[in-house]
Amino acid sequence: MSDSFSINISGAVSGLLRVNREIQEAARRGMAKAGMQLLDDCVNVEPTVPWKTGHLRSSGSLFVDGELIITSPDVGGEGSPNTEDSGSKELGSIITRVGFNTPYAAKTHEVPMNFVLPGSGNKYLEAKIRNYGSQYYEIVMEVIRGAGSA
């Protein structure tokens, strides 16, 4: 007499894999949405991206997992957004990169100086992550929850 039995759960496993892919895709969409909010906040929420010629503000870009999602609108400058993501990908993670691409972008972010436009200043990216990081997280979670109820 055999004490073994079998149950075919291939349908359940297949369904779980499909749901996992859907959740991962929703997370990517959520990260893109949160990244767009961050990019917008850098321009519209103090401290804002400094403005003198518009080059810096016109050089913003957003990547999710190496894919270019959006660039800053041209605001009269000659800024040139990155069109290729040079960052590394970590296995099992979704990487979102928001940045500005001028030779002086890092300096204006880090070094205190007198800015022409009131409200603009240093740490225009870092301050947003520190002050609004939980809101960006909620944007991502909202998109994921929406995928789960669809």
N, C-alpha and C positions, 0 to 999 in steps of 0.2 A: 504494500500500500504506500502511495506517495503522499507526503505531507506538503507538497508544493502546489501553488496555484499561480495563475497569471492574470493580469488585468492589462488591457491595452489602454494606455493613457496618452498615446501619441497625439490624439486630438487636443487634449488638455495642454500638453507641452507645446504643441504648435500654436495654440491660442495664447499661451503665456509669452512665447517668443514674439508674436505679432504685437501684443500689448506693450511689451518692452520696447520694441522698435517705435511704436507710436508715442510712447512716453519720451523716449530719447529725442525724437523729432520735435515734439512739443517743447522739450527743454531747450533745444537749439533755437526754435522760434521765440521762446521766452527770453533767451539770452540776447537775441538780436533786438527784441523790443526794448529790453532793459538798456542795452548798449546805445540804442538810438536816443533813449531818454537821457542817458549820461552825456552823450555828445551835445544834445540840445541844452542840457543844464549848463554845460561848460560855457556856452555862448550867452545864456540868458539869466543865470543865477550867480550872484556874487560869491566869491571872486570870479569874474568872467575872464575868458581868454583875452589877453591884452590886445588893444587895437591901436595901430598907428597907420598902417597902410592897407590892412586887410589881408596881408599875405598869410599871417599865422592862422587867423580864423578860417581862411579858405583852404587850409591844408589838413583838416581833420578827416579821419577815416575810421571805419568800424569793420572789423573782421570777426567772424565766428567760425571756428575750426578751419582757419586759413582761407575762408571764402569772403571776398569783399562784399559787404552788405550795402554800405552807403558811404558817400563822402560828403563833406561840408559843402553847402552851396557857395558859389563864387560870390563874394560880397565886395567885389571891386578890387580885390587884390590879385596878386599873381601867385597865390599859394598853390602848391602842387601836392595833393593828397597822395599817400602811399596807395599803390594799386596792387601790391603784392605783400603778403604777410611773411615776414622773415622769422617769426617766432616758431618755437618748437611746439609739437603736439604731444600731450601726455596721454598715454593709453588709458581709456576708461573715463576720460574727462572731456568736458566741453569748454574750450578756451575762447574767451571773448577778449578782443583787444581794441581799445579806443585810444587814439593818439593823434598828435599833430606833427607835421612833417616839414619843418623849416630848419635851417642850420642853427637857429637860435631858440627853438622850441624848448629844449631841456633847460637852457639858461633862464628863459623867462619864467619857467615853472618853478625853478629852484632858488634863483638869486634875487633877493629884494632889490627893487629899483623903483624909480618914479615912473608911473604909467600915465599915459596921456588921457585915457578914458576913465572917468570916475567909476568906481565899482570893479574895475579890472584889477587883477593882481596875481601874485604867486599862488602856486598850489591849486590852480583852477581845475585840475583833474583830481588830485588827491583829496581836496576838501569835499568834493562831491561824494566820493566813495566813503569817506569818514562820516559825513553828515546825512547822506541819503542811502547808504548801502542797504539798509533794511527795506527801504522802499523799492530798490532795484530787485532785491530778492523776492519781494512780494509780487512784482511784475512777472518774474519767471514762474513763480508758483501758481499764479492766476492762470497763465497759459497752460501749464501742466494740468491743473484741475479741470480746466475747460476741455482738455483732450480726453480726460477720464470720464466726463459726463456725456461726451458726444456719441 
